[in-house]
Amino acid sequence: MDAAPGSAPSSSAAALRLALAAPGLPEGPLCCPICLDVLRDPVTVPCGHNFCQGCLQALRQRPGPPDGSGAGGAARCPLCQEPVPAALRLCKNRALCELLPLLAAATGASSPSSSAAATPTSPAGASPMAPGAEEEDAAGEEGAAVLCDVCPPGSRVAAERSCLVCLASFCGAHLEPHRRAPAFRAHRLVAPLRRLEEGLCPRHLQPLDGFCRTEQSCVCSRCRAHEHRAHDVVPLEQEREHKQAQQAKFLSDAENELEELAVTITQAKKMVELIKGAATKERERVEKLFAEASGVLAAFQKEVLGFIEDGERSMLGEAEADLRWKEQRRAKLAQCKQSLENVPSTDTIYFLQEFQALKAAMEENLSPPLSFQKELNFTKCTQAVGAMKDVLSTTCKNQWNHLQGKGVDGLSCQEMEEALAESRFPDKSNNAACLESRDYFLKFAFIIDLDSDTADKFIQLFGTKGAKRVLCPIPYPESPTRFINCEQVLGLNLMNRGNYYWEVELIDGWVSIGVIAEDFDPREAYSHGRLGRNDSSCCLQWNGQNYVAWFGGFECPIQQPFFHTIGVFLEYSEKALTFYGVKDSKMTCLQQLKVSPSAKGKLDPFQNKINRQFASLFSCKLKPAFFLESVDAHLQIGPLKKDCVSVLKRR
């Protein structure tokens, strides 16, 4: 808190102060408690105490003690600690302003207001009670002692004590009211402090006078009585002595760590530069490779589109020539017919001539059949580009997982390599059915009829047992169960309990055989609607080179020779599906799809997917499903032999 600007109290003002002093107080009631001089332009705060207007304005400009949230609060009355609101408008106490000159005249002393008027005014725009900022800055920079907050600017002296209640520092002269006046007896005086607000408890607004060793924090008397009652609390001076005994060791350790950090910072800077350089070079190489890959794709796209254009051009020429020939023949026949109809009944010679002309026109050779009616070669481009896209997508996914240090489905590459040898082929040791001959499975023979209401428009059915993919769409009637994006067809029969066995003959092309949930949406997109590319179906695929098992978008290649006949054995209650290669009544297990929790953690990504999702497939009714992938795909649901039929009848 700063005193009002101006010179030190004059002798006349001192005489007035002594004359106005009350008998019981060392200072009179008409003296300012801040500057200890006679009130100048007195103002009254809500608590009833009087102050010089300039002194109180300077007090309000200083931050008050912290409030409960730890932030600086409003200024407080130095006598009773009642808050002085920041928005309070200071109005002069008119009664005191009129009384002070009368008392001064009665004592023969000069008026305080005139004395104040004799003092030089501060510059325009400056705060009337602004402290000597230059002195404080110089003292702070030079590490000088804390200055008194009450001394006039330009003549401030070092403070002897700081008051944690007033939040101000006082020199010896201005400290007298704290030593003598009863109103200041509850104030706590400490050694001069620069940041007085930090000496108060932010919660109780009481002076911090103890240190809690349990929670390593400074506390006040109320903290000791409540929150820290059972803690080890010692005086601040004692804790400082304890900490100062450890100061040398901590400073030494800090110095050592600073030296180590200086060395490691240099190394870290080199590493940062190395990483930036390596990343820049790698980024340039990757961008170049991506540009080359884009060039390859662009070249492939150009070739495919050129192939389509060439095929269209050559076949379109034949089709247009055929169209012109047919239109000419139609016109000629129509003309001969019209001429014959218009012959008069009396003109026999003309009739015979026109009749002969119509007969000759009808006997002319027909146009030879066109090659495009058999096959549109350029329509194979969709299959080729689709296969290329799938390969590219799978490769990108696998390489991305490899970059992250993981295999497919989150398994690390090391785990995948360790388990790959164990899980490459199905485990047949615990499956009794694998040890049986074909006669064992004939007991569970299941008659399958293909459902024409599910067949895609590019699948031609031969009765209820055969299916072949064709190039020209077949005008099937509309059906909510028909596949519209995938060349697939389902069986009519449902499977929801017991065991089922059926056989399929692979006649030509790429074919997938499996099962699918009854409620699967046939309108799914090609990428998600194919067998095995979702969690609602699984299959065994022959891709022209080897067999591959699919489920949930994960694949498992199978190293087995080609079998024309594939046996499918579904154990619904056991939640297992097994594919066999059938030849001469001998069964070769190609792949078994079944949860294997005992080997958890040692599985390839495909088996890991089986363990997590395959059992949920059996919560639905299942149907046999077939996917004719290539343009020449052809399959036949194997005719069960007589012995199989007889077994079925006995059941």
C-alpha positions in Angstrom: 0.0 0.0 0.0 1.4 3.4 -1.0 0.9 6.8 0.6 -0.6 9.7 -1.2 1.8 11.7 -3.3 3.3 14.8 -2.0 5.8 15.9 0.5 6.2 14.6 4.1 3.7 15.8 6.6 4.3 19.5 7.5 4.8 20.7 11.1 1.4 22.4 11.1 -0.2 19.2 9.9 1.6 17.3 12.7 0.4 19.8 15.2 -3.2 19.3 14.0 -2.7 15.6 14.2 -1.5 15.8 17.8 -4.4 18.1 18.6 -6.9 15.8 17.2 -5.5 12.7 18.7 -7.9 10.7 20.9 -6.8 10.0 24.4 -6.9 6.1 24.1 -5.2 5.8 20.8 -1.6 6.5 19.7 -3.0 8.1 16.5 -6.1 10.2 16.3 -9.4 9.0 14.7 -9.0 11.7 12.0 -5.6 10.3 10.8 -5.4 8.0 7.8 -4.3 4.4 9.0 -2.3 4.0 5.8 -0.1 7.2 5.6 -0.5 8.0 9.4 -1.2 11.6 8.4 -4.2 13.8 8.8 -7.0 12.7 6.4 -6.9 14.4 3.0 -10.1 14.3 1.0 -11.5 11.7 3.4 -13.6 8.8 2.1 -15.5 6.1 4.0 -15.5 2.4 3.1 -18.5 0.1 3.8 -17.0 -1.1 7.1 -17.0 2.5 8.4 -13.3 3.3 8.5 -12.0 6.5 6.9 -9.0 6.9 4.6 -7.4 9.4 2.4 -8.9 9.2 -1.1 -5.5 8.9 -2.7 -4.3 6.2 -0.2 -7.4 4.1 -0.7 -7.1 4.4 -4.5 -3.5 3.1 -4.3 -4.7 0.3 -2.1 -7.3 -0.8 -4.5 -4.8 -0.8 -7.4 -2.8 -3.5 -5.6 -4.0 -7.1 -5.8 -5.9 -8.3 -2.8 -5.3 -11.6 -1.0 -6.3 -14.7 -3.0 -9.9 -15.9 -2.8 -11.0 -19.5 -2.5 -10.1 -20.3 -6.1 -6.5 -19.2 -5.7 -6.9 -16.0 -7.8 -6.4 -12.5 -6.5 -9.4 -11.1 -4.7 -10.7 -7.6 -3.9 -8.8 -5.2 -1.8 -9.5 -5.4 2.0 -9.6 -2.8 4.7 -6.2 -2.9 6.6 -8.0 -2.5 9.9 -10.8 -5.1 9.8 -10.1 -7.0 6.6 -13.5 -6.4 5.2 -13.4 -6.5 1.4 -13.6 -3.2 -0.5 -15.4 -4.0 -3.8 -13.5 -3.0 -6.9 -16.7 -1.5 -8.4 -17.2 0.7 -5.3 -17.3 4.4 -6.3 -15.3 6.5 -3.8 -17.2 9.6 -2.5 -15.8 12.1 -0.2 -17.1 12.2 3.4 -18.6 15.8 3.3 -18.9 16.0 7.0 -15.3 15.3 7.6 -14.2 17.6 4.8 -16.1 20.5 6.5 -14.9 19.5 10.0 -11.2 19.3 9.3 -10.7 23.0 8.2 -12.7 24.1 11.3 -10.5 22.1 13.6 -7.4 23.3 11.8 -8.5 26.9 12.2 -9.3 26.3 15.9 -5.8 24.9 16.5 -4.1 27.5 14.3 -2.8 24.9 11.9 -3.0 25.0 8.2 -5.8 23.1 6.5 -4.9 19.6 5.3 -6.5 20.4 1.9 -4.5 23.5 1.5 -1.4 21.6 2.4 -2.3 19.0 -0.1 -2.9 21.7 -2.7 0.5 23.1 -2.0 2.1 19.8 -3.0 2.9 19.4 -6.7 0.5 17.4 -8.7 1.4 14.3 -10.6 1.6 14.4 -14.4 -1.6 14.1 -16.4 -2.6 10.6 -17.0 -0.5 9.2 -14.2 -2.0 7.4 -11.2 -2.2 9.7 -8.2 -0.8 6.9 -6.0 1.4 5.1 -8.4 4.5 3.8 -6.6 8.1 4.4 -7.8 8.1 1.7 -10.4 11.6 2.6 -11.5 12.8 2.0 -7.9 11.1 -1.4 -7.7 12.4 -2.5 -11.0 15.9 -1.4 -10.1 15.7 -3.1 -6.8 14.4 -6.3 -8.4 17.1 -6.4 -11.0 19.9 -5.7 -8.5 18.6 -8.0 -5.8 18.1 -5.1 -3.4 16.0 -5.2 -0.2 12.2 -5.0 -0.3 11.1 -1.4 -0.2 8.5 0.1 2.0 5.1 0.4 0.4 4.0 3.5 2.4 7.0 5.8 1.9 6.5 8.5 -0.7 7.8 7.8 -4.2 11.4 8.9 -4.6 12.3 8.5 -1.0 11.3 4.9 -0.2 13.5 3.0 2.2 14.1 -0.6 2.9 11.3 -2.4 4.7 11.8 -4.1 8.0 8.8 -6.4 8.1 5.9 -7.5 5.8 2.4 -7.9 7.0 0.5 -11.0 5.7 -2.8 -9.4 6.6 -2.3 -6.0 5.0 -0.3 -7.6 2.1 2.2 -4.7 2.4 5.8 -4.1 3.6 6.7 -1.4 6.1 9.8 0.5 7.1 10.5 1.1 10.8 8.6 4.4 10.9 5.5 3.1 9.2 5.6 -0.1 11.2 4.8 1.7 14.5 1.0 1.3 14.1 1.4 -2.5 13.9 3.4 -2.5 17.0 1.3 -0.1 19.1 -2.3 -0.1 17.8 -4.6 -2.8 19.2 -6.4 -3.0 15.9 -3.2 -4.5 14.3 -2.4 -7.1 17.1 -3.9 -9.9 15.0 -1.7 -9.1 12.0 1.2 -11.5 11.3 4.5 -9.8 10.6 7.2 -11.8 8.8 10.6 -11.0 7.2 10.2 -8.7 4.1 8.6 -10.6 1.2 8.2 -9.6 -2.4 5.2 -11.8 -3.3 3.0 -11.3 -0.2 -0.1 -13.0 -1.7 1.8 -16.3 -1.8 2.2 -16.2 2.0 -1.6 -16.8 2.5 -3.4 -20.1 2.4 -5.5 -20.0 -0.8 -8.3 -21.9 0.9 -8.6 -20.2 4.4 -6.9 -16.9 3.6 -4.7 -17.4 6.7 -0.9 -16.9 6.9 1.1 -20.0 6.0 3.1 -20.8 9.1 3.7 -24.6 8.9 4.9 -27.3 6.5 3.2 -30.7 6.1 5.8 -33.3 5.5 3.1 -35.9 4.7 1.8 -34.0 1.7 4.9 -31.7 1.1 3.0 -28.5 1.2 2.8 -25.3 3.3 -0.3 -25.0 5.6 -2.0 -22.5 7.9 -3.3 -23.0 11.4 -6.8 -24.0 10.1 -5.2 -26.5 7.8 -3.4 -28.1 10.7 -6.6 -28.2 12.7 -8.6 -29.9 10.0 -7.3 -31.5 6.8 -3.7 -32.1 8.1 -4.6 -32.9 11.7 -3.0 -36.4 11.6 -0.1 -35.3 9.4 3.5 -34.5 10.3 3.5 -30.7 10.4 6.6 -28.7 11.4 7.3 -24.9 11.5 8.5 -23.4 8.3 11.9 -22.5 9.7 12.5 -26.0 10.8 11.6 -27.4 7.4 13.9 -24.8 5.7 16.8 -25.9 7.9 16.1 -29.5 6.9 15.9 -28.7 3.2 19.0 -26.5 3.3 20.9 -29.5 4.7 20.0 -31.3 1.5 20.5 -28.3 -0.8 24.2 -29.0 -1.6 23.4 -32.6 -2.7 20.5 -31.6 -4.8 22.4 -28.8 -6.5 25.3 -31.2 -7.2 22.9 -33.7 -8.7 21.1 -31.0 -10.7 24.5 -29.8 -12.1 25.4 -33.4 -13.1 22.1 -33.9 -14.8 22.5 -30.6 -16.6 25.8 -31.7 -18.0 24.4 -35.0 -19.1 21.4 -33.2 -20.7 23.8 -30.9 -22.6 25.5 -34.0 -24.1 22.3 -35.8 -24.9 20.7 -32.7 -26.4 23.5 -32.5 -28.9 23.0 -36.2 -29.7 19.3 -35.7 -30.0 19.7 -32.7 -32.3 21.9 -34.9 -34.6 19.2 -37.7 -34.4 16.5 -35.1 -35.4 18.5 -34.0 -38.4 19.2 -37.6 -39.3 15.5 -38.5 -39.1 14.5 -35.5 -41.1 17.0 -36.3 -43.8 16.1 -40.0 -44.0 12.4 -39.2 -44.1 12.9 -36.7 -46.9 14.9 -39.2 -49.0 12.4 -42.0 -48.3 9.5 -39.7 -49.1 11.1 -38.8 -52.5 11.7 -42.5 -53.3 8.2 -43.5 -52.3 6.6 -40.7 -54.3 8.7 -41.8 -57.3 7.6 -45.4 -56.9 3.9 -44.3 -56.5 4.3 -42.3 -59.7 5.7 -45.3 -61.5 2.9 -47.5 -60.1 0.4 -44.9 -61.3 2.1 -45.0 -64.7 1.8 -48.8 -64.8 -1.9 -48.6 -63.9 -2.5 -45.9 -66.5 -0.7 -48.0 -69.1 -2.8 -51.0 -68.2 -6.0 -48.9 -68.3 -5.1 -47.6 -71.7 -4.4 -51.1 -73.0 -7.7 -52.5 -71.6 -9.7 -49.6 -73.0 -8.0 -50.0 -76.3 -8.8 -53.8 -76.3 -12.4 -52.9 -75.7 -12.4 -50.4 -78.5 -10.8 -52.8 -80.9 -13.2 -55.5 -80.0 -16.1 -53.2 -80.4 -14.9 -51.9 -83.7 -14.3 -55.3 -85.3 -17.5 -56.9 -84.0 -19.5 -53.8 -84.6 -18.5 -53.8 -88.3 -19.8 -57.4 -88.6 -23.0 -56.6 -86.7 -23.7 -53.5 -88.8 -23.1 -55.4 -92.1 -25.5 -58.1 -90.9 -28.0 -55.5 -90.0 -27.8 -53.8 -93.5 -28.1 -57.2 -95.2 -31.2 -58.1 -93.2 -32.8 -54.7 -93.8 -32.2 -55.1 -97.6 -33.6 -58.6 -97.6 -36.6 -57.4 -95.6 -37.2 -54.6 -98.1 -36.9 -56.9 -101.1 -39.2 -59.5 -99.6 -41.8 -56.8 -98.8 -41.6 -55.4 -102.3 -42.0 -58.9 -103.9 -44.9 -59.7 -101.6 -46.6 -56.4 -102.4 -46.1 -56.9 -106.1 -47.6 -60.4 -106.0 -50.6 -59.2 -104.0 -51.2 -56.4 -106.5 -51.3 -58.6 -109.7 -54.7 -58.5 -111.4 -56.6 -61.7 -111.4 -56.8 -61.6 -115.2 -53.1 -61.2 -115.8 -51.7 -64.8 -115.6 -48.3 -64.2 -117.0 -47.6 -61.3 -114.6 -48.8 -63.4 -111.8 -46.4 -66.2 -112.6 -43.5 -63.8 -113.0 -44.1 -62.1 -109.6 -44.6 -65.4 -107.9 -41.3 -66.7 -109.2 -39.6 -63.5 -108.1 -40.9 -63.9 -104.5 -39.9 -67.6 -104.4 -36.4 -66.8 -105.6 -36.0 -64.0 -103.0 -37.0 -66.4 -100.2 -34.6 -69.1 -101.4 -31.6 -66.8 -101.2 -28.8 -67.9 -98.8 -29.1 -66.5 -95.3 -26.3 -64.4 -93.7 -23.7 -66.5 -91.9 -23.9 -66.4 -88.1 -21.7 -63.7 -86.4 -18.9 -64.5 -84.0 -20.1 -62.1 -81.4 -23.3 -64.1 -80.9 -21.1 -66.8 -79.4 -18.8 -64.7 -77.2 -18.0 -61.0 -76.7 -14.3 -61.2 -76.0 -14.0 -57.7 -74.6 -16.5 -58.5 -71.8 -13.7 -60.4 -70.1 -12.0 -57.1 -69.2 -14.3 -56.7 -66.1 -13.1 -60.0 -64.7 -9.4 -59.2 -65.4 -9.6 -55.7 -63.9 -11.6 -56.9 -60.9 -9.0 -59.6 -60.2 -6.2 -57.0 -60.6 -8.0 -54.7 -58.2 -8.5 -57.5 -55.6 -4.8 -58.4 -55.8 -3.8 -54.8 -55.5 -6.1 -54.2 -52.5 -4.9 -57.4 -50.7 -1.3 -56.5 -51.4 -1.7 -53.0 -50.1 -3.3 -54.2 -46.9 -0.7 -56.8 -46.3 2.2 -54.4 -46.9 0.6 -51.8 -44.6 0.3 -54.4 -41.8 3.9 -55.4 -42.5 5.0 -51.7 -42.2 3.3 -51.5 -38.8 5.1 -54.6 -37.7 1.9 -56.7 -37.7 0.5 -59.5 -39.7 -3.1 -59.6 -40.9 -5.7 -59.0 -38.1 -3.2 -57.6 -35.7 -0.9 -60.5 -35.3 2.8 -59.7 -35.3 4.9 -61.0 -38.2 6.9 -63.1 -35.8 3.8 -64.7 -34.3 2.5 -65.4 -37.8 5.7 -67.0 -38.9 5.9 -69.2 -35.8 2.3 -70.4 -36.3 2.3 -70.7 -40.0 3.9 -74.1 -40.2 1.5 -75.5 -37.6 -1.7 -74.1 -39.0 -1.1 -74.3 -42.8 -3.0 -77.6 -43.0 -6.1 -78.5 -41.1 -5.7 -80.6 -37.9 -7.3 -83.9 -38.7 -6.1 -85.8 -35.6 -9.2 -84.9 -33.5 -11.8 -85.3 -36.3 -13.1 -88.9 -36.5 -14.8 -88.2 -39.8 -11.5 -87.6 -41.5 -10.5 -91.2 -40.7 -13.6 -92.7 -42.4 -14.0 -93.7 -46.0 -16.6 -92.2 -48.4 -19.2 -94.7 -47.2 -19.2 -92.9 -43.8 -20.3 -89.7 -45.3 -23.0 -91.2 -47.5 -25.1 -91.8 -44.4 -25.5 -88.0 -44.2 -26.2 -87.5 -47.9 -28.1 -84.3 -48.6 -30.1 -83.7 -51.8 -29.6 -80.2 -53.1 -31.8 -78.5 -55.7 -30.7 -75.1 -57.1 -33.0 -72.2 -56.5 -33.7 -70.3 -59.7 -35.0 -67.3 -57.8 -31.5 -66.7 -56.4 -29.5 -67.2 -59.6 -27.7 -64.1 -61.0 -28.7 -63.1 -64.5 -25.3 -64.3 -65.9 -25.9 -67.8 -64.5 -27.7 -70.4 -66.6 -29.3 -73.3 -64.8 -29.5 -76.8 -66.2 -32.4 -78.3 -64.4 -31.9 -78.2 -60.6 -28.3 -79.6 -60.6 -26.2 -77.8 -63.1 -25.1 -74.1 -63.4 -22.9 -72.3 -65.9 -21.9 -68.8 -66.3 -22.8 -67.1 -69.6 -22.0 -63.8 -71.3 -25.5 -62.7 -72.3 -27.9 -62.0 -69.4 -30.8 -64.2 -68.9 -34.2 -62.5 -68.4 -35.1 -64.0 -65.1 -38.2 -62.6 -63.4 -37.7 -60.1 -60.6 -37.1 -61.7 -57.2 -36.1 -60.2 -53.8 -33.7 -63.1 -53.3 -31.9 -62.8 -56.6 -28.2 -61.9 -56.6 -27.7 -58.7 -58.7 -23.9 -58.0 -58.2 -22.3 -61.4 -57.8 -22.6 -64.5 -60.1 -23.9 -66.7 -57.3 -26.8 -69.2 -56.8 -28.1 -70.9 -53.7 -29.7 -74.2 -52.9 -33.3 -74.5 -52.0 -32.8 -76.5 -48.9 -32.1 -75.1 -45.4 -29.7 -76.6 -42.9 -30.2 -75.9 -39.2 -29.5 -79.2 -37.3 -27.6 -82.5 -37.6 -25.0 -83.4 -40.3 -25.1 -82.8 -44.0 -23.0 -84.1 -46.9 -23.1 -83.3 -50.6 -20.7 -83.4 -53.6 -20.0 -81.0 -56.4 -18.3 -81.7 -59.8 -16.0 -78.9 -61.0 -16.4 -79.1 -64.8 -14.6 -75.9 -65.8 -13.4 -72.5 -64.7 -13.1 -70.8 -61.3 -15.7 -72.1 -58.8 -16.4 -71.5 -55.1 -18.4 -73.9 -53.0 -19.7 -73.1 -49.5 -22.6 -72.1 -47.2 -24.3 -68.8 -46.5 -26.7 -67.5 -43.9 -30.4 -67.5 -45.0 -30.9 -63.8 -44.3 -27.9 -62.6 -46.3 -28.8 -59.6 -48.4 -28.3 -60.6 -52.1 -28.0 -56.9 -53.1 -24.6 -56.5 -51.4 -21.8 -55.0 -53.5 -19.5 -57.3 -55.3 -16.5 -56.7 -52.9 -18.6 -57.7 -49.9 -21.3 -59.9 -51.4 -19.0 -62.7 -52.7 -18.8 -66.0 -50.8 -16.2 -65.9 -48.0 -15.7 -62.1 -48.2 -18.1 -61.5 -45.3 -18.9 -62.9 -41.9 -22.2 -64.5 -43.2 -20.6 -67.1 -45.5 -17.5 -69.3 -46.1 -16.3 -71.2 -49.1 -13.6 -73.3 -50.8 -12.4 -71.7 -54.0 -10.6 -73.2 -57.0 -8.8 -70.4 -58.8 -7.3 -72.4 -61.6 -4.0 -73.0 -59.7 -4.8 -74.1 -56.2 -7.5 -74.3 -53.6 -8.2 -71.3 -51.2 -10.5 -71.3 -48.1 -12.2 -68.0 -47.5 -14.1 -66.6 -44.5 -14.7 -63.0 -43.3 -12.4 -61.6 -46.0 -9.5 -63.8 -44.9 -8.0 -66.5 -47.0 -6.0 -69.6 -46.4 -4.2 -71.2 -49.5 -4.2 -75.0 -49.6 -1.4 -77.0 -51.1 -3.3 -79.9 -52.6 -3.7 -81.3 -56.1 -6.8 -80.7 -58.1 -9.9 -82.8 -57.5 -12.8 -82.9 -59.9 -15.2 -83.8 -57.1 -15.4 -81.8 -53.9 -17.2 -83.3 -50.9 -18.7 -80.8 -48.4 -19.5 -82.1 -44.8 -21.4 -79.7 -42.5 -21.7 -80.6 -38.9 -24.2 -78.1 -37.7 -24.3 -79.1 -34.0 -20.4 -79.1 -33.9 -20.2 -75.8 -35.8 -17.7 -77.3 -38.2 -17.5 -77.3 -42.1 -15.0 -79.6 -43.8 -14.1 -79.8 -47.5 -12.8 -83.0 -49.1 -11.2 -84.0 -52.3 -13.1 -87.2 -53.5 -11.4 -89.7 -55.8 -12.1 -93.4 -56.2 -14.1 -93.5 -52.9 -11.2 -92.0 -51.0 -11.5 -88.8 -49.0 -8.7 -86.3 -48.8 -9.3 -83.5 -46.3 -8.6 -80.1 -47.9 -9.6 -77.8 -45.1 -11.7 -77.9 -42.0 -13.3 -74.7 -40.6 -13.8 -75.0 -36.9 -13.0 -73.0 -33.8 -9.8 -74.1 -32.2 -9.4 -72.2 -28.8 -6.7 -74.5 -27.5 -4.2 -73.1 -29.9 -5.0 -69.5 -29.3 -2.0 -67.2 -29.7 -0.3 -69.7 -32.1 -2.7 -69.2 -35.1 -2.4 -67.7 -38.5 -4.8 -64.8 -39.3 -7.3 -67.0 -41.0 -7.7 -69.4 -38.0 -7.7 -66.4 -35.7 -10.7 -65.0 -37.7 -12.4 -68.4 -37.5 -12.0 -68.4 -33.7 -13.6 -65.0 -33.3 -16.5 -65.1 -35.8 -17.1 -68.5 -37.2 -19.4 -69.8 -34.4 -21.8 -66.9 -34.9 -22.5 -68.2 -38.5 -24.4 -71.1 -36.9 -26.8 -68.8 -35.2 -28.7 -68.7 -38.5 -30.2 -71.2 -40.9 -27.7 -72.0 -43.6 -28.0 -72.7 -47.3 -25.6 -74.3 -49.8 -24.0 -71.6 -52.0 -22.1 -71.5 -55.2 -20.1 -68.7 -56.9 -19.1 -69.0 -60.6 -16.2 -66.6 -60.8 -14.7 -66.9 -64.3 -16.6 -66.5 -67.6 -16.2 -70.2 -68.3 -17.2 -71.5 -64.9 -19.3 -74.6 -64.9 -20.4 -76.9 -62.1 -22.7 -79.8 -61.5 -24.1 -81.0 -58.2 -22.8 -84.5 -58.1 -25.3 -87.2 -58.8 -25.3 -89.4 -55.7 -24.6 -92.9 -56.6 -27.2 -95.7 -56.1 -25.7 -96.8 -52.8 -25.9 -93.2 -51.5 -29.6 -93.0 -52.5 -30.3 -96.3 -50.8 -28.7 -95.1 -47.7 -30.8 -92.0 -47.8 -34.0 -94.0 -48.2 -33.1 -96.2 -45.3 -32.9 -93.0 -43.2 
